[in-house]
Amino acid sequence: MNGWKPVIFLEEAEIGYDLITIDFSKKEQKSDWFLKINPNGRIPAIVDRTNSDFSVFESAAILWYLAEKYGKFLPHDKNEKSETLQWLMFQMSGIGPMMGQAMYFQRIAEPKGHRDDFAIERYTAESRPLLEVLNTRIEQRPATMKALTIPEAFTAFFGEGDIEKMQSVNVKKF
């Protein structure tokens, strides 16, 4: 899921890039060459070949870096920029972890025979108020406004099935 965020940014900004896939079954993300890019051995990570092979890892850091580098999706006005970064951090510190855990326990662990009702209920319950905040924000903004604040490909990250269960959330506006 996080691995797609930089790709979506680059596609939306119409910026060319080379995509290198990582074979997790071979633990390529833990190989020496990749650990030089991201010492945590996780995706996403980028190497900016136009900036002395400068490496950036963690999806929010990558989005912020790309937004500043290319002057896309990040306002120049200091208050608007702060607001945009606040929503980026909201996604990274709230929605991402909670929805990620909800997705993991429902779509990865459970099909492998590791059903954990407590974890499923907890992360689904934690996700609901975050999505309600996001829903309110979406309703307050004109549909034509675009920024890093709201991932328009939200359903691509988490799928529609689980979100549909949260009927009060209007993610279809994405």
C-alpha positions as CSV (number, residue, x, y, z in Angstrom):
1,M,0.0,0.0,0.0
2,N,2.6,2.6,1.0
3,G,4.7,1.5,-1.9
4,W,2.1,2.9,-4.3
5,K,2.0,6.4,-2.8
6,P,5.1,7.7,-4.6
7,V,4.0,6.0,-7.8
8,I,0.6,7.7,-7.6
9,F,2.3,11.0,-6.9
10,L,4.6,10.7,-9.9
11,E,1.8,9.6,-12.2
12,E,-0.5,12.5,-11.1
13,A,2.4,15.0,-11.5
14,E,3.3,13.5,-14.9
15,I,6.9,13.0,-13.8
16,G,8.9,10.2,-15.4
17,Y,10.5,7.5,-13.2
18,D,12.0,4.1,-13.2
19,L,10.3,1.5,-11.1
20,I,12.4,-1.2,-9.5
21,T,10.4,-4.1,-8.0
22,I,11.5,-5.8,-4.9
23,D,11.0,-9.6,-4.4
24,F,9.9,-9.9,-0.8
25,S,10.1,-13.7,-1.0
26,K,13.8,-13.4,-1.6
27,K,14.1,-10.7,1.1
28,E,15.6,-8.3,-1.4
29,Q,14.5,-5.4,0.9
30,K,17.1,-6.6,3.4
31,S,19.9,-6.9,0.9
32,D,23.0,-4.6,1.2
33,W,22.2,-2.6,-1.9
34,F,18.7,-1.8,-0.6
35,L,19.7,-1.1,3.0
36,K,22.0,1.7,1.6
37,I,18.8,3.3,0.3
38,N,16.6,2.6,3.3
39,P,18.4,1.3,6.5
40,N,15.0,0.0,7.7
41,G,14.8,-2.3,4.8
42,R,11.2,-1.4,3.9
43,I,9.4,0.1,0.9
44,P,8.9,2.7,-0.4
45,A,12.2,4.2,-1.0
46,I,13.4,6.4,-3.9
47,V,16.8,7.4,-5.3
48,D,16.8,10.8,-7.0
49,R,19.2,10.4,-9.8
50,T,19.0,14.1,-10.6
51,N,20.2,15.0,-7.1
52,S,23.5,13.1,-6.7
53,D,21.6,9.8,-6.1
54,F,20.0,11.2,-3.0
55,S,17.9,8.6,-1.2
56,V,14.6,9.2,0.5
57,F,12.6,6.6,2.4
58,E,9.2,6.5,4.3
59,S,6.1,7.4,2.2
60,A,5.3,10.8,3.8
61,A,9.0,11.9,3.5
62,I,9.0,10.9,-0.1
63,L,5.7,12.7,-0.9
64,W,7.0,15.8,0.9
65,Y,10.3,15.6,-0.9
66,L,8.7,15.2,-4.3
67,A,6.1,17.9,-3.7
68,E,8.9,20.4,-2.8
69,K,11.2,19.3,-5.6
70,Y,8.6,19.5,-8.4
71,G,6.4,22.3,-6.9
72,K,3.4,20.0,-7.1
73,F,0.5,19.5,-4.7
74,L,2.1,21.5,-1.9
75,P,1.0,25.1,-1.6
76,H,3.5,27.9,-1.3
77,D,1.5,30.0,1.2
78,K,2.8,29.1,4.6
79,N,-0.6,28.6,6.2
80,E,-1.9,26.5,3.3
81,K,1.4,24.5,3.3
82,S,1.1,23.9,7.0
83,E,-2.5,22.7,6.6
84,T,-1.5,20.3,3.8
85,L,1.3,18.9,5.8
86,Q,-1.0,18.5,8.8
87,W,-3.3,16.3,6.7
88,L,-0.4,14.4,5.4
89,M,0.7,13.7,8.9
90,F,-2.9,12.8,9.9
91,Q,-2.9,10.2,7.2
92,M,0.6,8.9,8.1
93,S,0.1,8.8,11.9
94,G,-3.6,7.8,12.1
95,I,-5.3,6.5,9.0
96,G,-2.3,4.6,7.6
97,P,-1.4,2.7,10.8
98,M,-5.0,2.0,11.9
99,M,-6.3,1.0,8.5
100,G,-3.2,-0.9,7.8
101,Q,-3.6,-3.0,10.9
102,A,-7.3,-3.5,10.2
103,M,-6.4,-4.7,6.7
104,Y,-3.6,-6.9,7.9
105,F,-5.8,-8.8,10.4
106,Q,-8.7,-9.1,8.0
107,R,-7.0,-9.8,4.7
108,I,-3.6,-11.3,5.4
109,A,-3.7,-13.0,8.8
110,E,-7.3,-14.3,8.7
111,P,-7.0,-16.1,5.4
112,K,-3.9,-17.8,6.7
113,G,-5.9,-19.2,9.6
114,H,-4.8,-16.6,12.2
115,R,-8.2,-15.0,13.1
116,D,-7.9,-12.4,15.9
117,D,-11.3,-11.0,16.7
118,F,-9.9,-8.6,19.3
119,A,-7.5,-7.1,16.8
120,I,-10.0,-6.9,14.0
121,E,-12.6,-5.1,16.2
122,R,-10.0,-2.8,17.8
123,Y,-8.5,-1.6,14.5
124,T,-11.8,-1.3,12.8
125,A,-13.2,0.7,15.7
126,E,-10.1,2.9,15.7
127,S,-10.4,3.5,12.0
128,R,-14.0,4.6,12.1
129,P,-13.5,8.0,13.8
130,L,-10.5,8.7,11.6
131,L,-12.6,8.1,8.5
132,E,-15.3,10.3,9.9
133,V,-12.8,13.2,10.3
134,L,-11.6,12.5,6.8
135,N,-15.2,12.4,5.5
136,T,-16.0,15.8,7.2
137,R,-12.9,17.3,5.6
138,I,-13.9,16.0,2.1
139,E,-17.4,17.4,2.5
140,Q,-16.0,20.8,3.4
141,R,-13.7,21.1,0.3
142,P,-14.7,21.7,-3.3
143,A,-14.3,18.6,-5.5
144,T,-11.9,20.6,-7.7
145,M,-9.3,21.1,-4.9
146,K,-6.3,18.8,-5.0
147,A,-3.4,18.5,-2.6
148,L,-1.4,15.9,-0.7
149,T,-4.0,16.1,2.0
150,I,-6.4,13.4,0.8
151,P,-5.2,10.3,-1.1
152,E,-7.6,10.1,-4.0
153,A,-6.7,6.5,-4.5
154,F,-7.8,5.7,-0.9
155,T,-9.8,2.7,-2.0
156,A,-6.9,1.3,-3.9
157,F,-4.9,1.3,-0.7
158,F,-7.5,-0.4,1.5
159,G,-10.1,-1.8,-0.9
160,E,-13.7,-1.0,-0.9
161,G,-15.0,-4.0,1.0
162,D,-14.0,-3.0,4.5
163,I,-14.7,0.7,4.0
164,E,-18.2,-0.1,2.7
165,K,-19.0,-1.6,6.1
166,M,-18.4,1.8,7.6
167,Q,-21.6,3.3,6.1
168,S,-21.2,6.7,7.6
169,V,-18.1,7.4,5.6
170,N,-18.4,9.0,2.2
171,V,-15.2,7.7,0.6
172,K,-17.0,7.5,-2.8
173,K,-16.3,11.2,-3.1
174,F,-12.7,10.3,-3.8
